[in-house]
Amino acid sequence: MTPQQLFRTAAFAEAVTWTLLIGALILRAVTGFAPAVTIAGGIHVFVFLSYGATAVLLAVNQRWHPGVAATAIASAIVPYATIPVELWLARSGRLDGQWRREETDDPRDKTWVDRTMRWFLHRPIVLIALIAVAVVVLFVVLLSAGPPKLPS
């Protein structure tokens, strides 16, 4: 899977889970069925965190400017914003290319970040497992913290 395909999939999945969450909120308002929000919210948060991890991974691989990376990550906060951001990144060429598995003459390839990235790209199962564990741990921490409390 290319970086572009991975990011497109994550952006689309994040938008789909917004639909699930909004639908569950409407269902709760109309019928009072609160478990729908709990289920859809849990799915949405997990995909939201996965999208964020994907955006960080691509920001490093594609060498995005920090502002571009922040825009990609922050787009998950606004419902459906991941889709236009993905289109913008694709049209601007920021999703072009393959995974940077090999060192080149580019001095940026000599940094510890790039060496670490290449090490993980040569071990995709380790990379996927590490990202999955990080997402699950953060998800559990957020679940343990509970929903945000609104001031009364």
ABEGO torsion letter per residue (X at the ends): XBAAAAAAAAAAAAAAAAAAAAAAAAAAAAAGBAAAAAAAAAAAAAAAAAAAAAAAAAAAAAGBBAAAAAAAAAAAABBGAAAAAAAAAAAAGAABEBBBABBBABAAAABAAAAAAAAAAABAAAAAAAAAAAAAAAAAAAAAAEBBBBBX
